[in-house]
Amino acid sequence: MSLVGAFVRDLRYAARGLLRNGSFTVAALLALTLARHRRLRRCVQRRGPHPAAGPQSHATLLGSFAALALLLAAIGLYGVMSYLVERRTAEIGVRMALGATPAAISRLVLGEAAKWTLSGVAAGMAASLWTARLIERMLFRTTPHDPATLALASAVLLGVALLAAWIPSYRAAGVDPLKALRGE
C-alpha cells in the first residue's frame, strides 16, 4: 500500500475515532500513518519484493498511464477545436461566402490543430529529454533517449491530435455562409 493510501485509510480511522472520542490531532494521524508505513516497509524487506514488481510491470503501468494521458489529450484537443470552430463560425461563413472551398476550410482548421500540436510535441520532447533520467529505472528494454521511441511517440501524438481535430474541421467545412452571417 502506498503512503497516500495508508494516510487515507488512517484518516478514515481517525474520523471514526473523532465521532467516538470527540478529538484527534493531525500530528497524531500523521504519526500513526508513518508508523504503519514503516512496519509495512520492514515486512516487505523481510519477505522480499513481490515477483510482479519487476521492470516489466513498471513498464506496463507506465504504458497504461501513457495511454490514459493520450486519451485525455485527444478529448481535450477535440473540445478546444470544437470551441474554436464554434467561435469562428462567422469568420468561416465570410470565407465561404468569398469563395473558400470546404476543403480549404478543413485544411485551415486542421492546420491550426497541427500547429498547436507540433508546438506541444516540441515542448514535451524537450521536457522528456530533460526528465528522462528520473524514469530510467522503470523503462523496460529501451533507453530514455531512444530516437525511434521518441519519433514514434511524436507521430502517435500528432496522428491522434489530427484525428481529434477532424470532426470539428468537418463541421467547419459544412458551415452555411448565409446562416453564419445571419447569426451575427
C-alpha positions, 0 to 999 in steps of 0.5 A: 500500500502506498503512503497516500493510501495508508494516510487515507485509510488512517484518516478514515480511522481517525474520523471514526475515532473523532465521532467516538472520542470527540478529538484527534490531532493531525500530528497524531494521524500523521504519526500513526500513518508513518508508523504503519508505513514503516512496519509495512516497509520492514515486512516487505524487506523481510519477505522480499519484493513481490515477483510482479514488481519487476521492470516489466510491470513498471513498464506496463503501468507506465504504458497504461498511464501513457495511454490514459494521458493520450486519451485525455489529450485527444478529448481535450484537443477535440473540445478546444477545436470544437470551441474554436470552430464554434467561435469562428463560425462567422469568420468561416461563413465570410470565407465561404461566402468569398469563395473558400472551398470546404476543403480549404476550410478543413485544411485551415482548421486542421492546420491550426490543430497541427500547429498547436500540436507540433508546438506541444510535441516540441515542448514535451520532447524537450521536457522528456529529454530533460526528465528522462533520467528520473524514469530510467529505472522503470523503462523496460528494454529501451533507453530514455533517449531512444530516437525511434521511441521518441519519433514514434511517440511524436507521430502517435501524438500528432496522428491522434491530435489530427484525428481529434481535430477532424470532426470539428474541421468537418463541421467547419467545412459544412458551415452555411455562409448565409446562416453564419452571417445571419447569426451575427 
